[in-house]
């Protein structure tokens, strides 16, 4: 990992501290490895917890680990393999990784002949704890997404899973000609759940909102249905940007709903850094 990390405070290269497993720079900034195994490049959060609580993370973890999103994971693995090949080395970053489910599942599905060097970063301390505890293949960093602890152009590929790209630093660490693989929500995603939130819900065409400096390479639709209990459907909805619109009355209605044919609709959008 020599040359991969840089100090998020002064941008000098980071050196590994063999005894502690942490990092330090020549500017005398030190970053420790925290239990259960993630690097702390941001100060521990004080007061209100950023992101999900540990109880919420556990609920989402159990739902995702049941394999409900495997059609999307399989399609992502096919896309990444088609771009990276089946051998050689791929340096990838799971940006805003949450508890790391997507990168763990995707890494497990890629060809074993592909030498994957994987890092994952989140600005939510509880998520970093959960991702490290899961003991996946990625090195986990807790850091500001606006000041990433990685060198310029360090990665061949960025993975952005069901989230928007925050800030410009993600593209800084992507090399020239590097690829952004984005799993984005399609027009029909969680349609039956969103009807509880929007009374006048109407289907709109999908538009790939590419970051500045990125050129579209490909777009692929991945759609499937799930048979879920209302409690599981609600957990799935809580993982989306729609969750902030939920009111208690809506939650009670959802818990009485029928989600035996819940639509999941994704787009895998690949773009390239010019």
Buried (B, 14 or more C-beta within 10 A) or exposed (E): EEEBBBBBEEEBBBBEBEEEEBBBBEEEBEBBBBEBBBBBBBEEBEEEEEBBEEEBBEBBBEBBBEEBBBBBBBBBBBBBBEBBEEEEEBBBBBBBBBBBBBBBBBBEBBEEEBEBBBBBBBBBBBBBBBBBBBEBBBBBBBBBBEBBBBBEBBBBBBBBBBBEBBEEBBBBBBBEEBBBBBBBBBBBBBBBBBEBBEEEEEEEEBEEEBBEEBEEBBBEEBBBBBEBEBEBBBBBBBBBEBEEEBEEEBBEEBEEBEBEEBBBBBBBBBBBBE
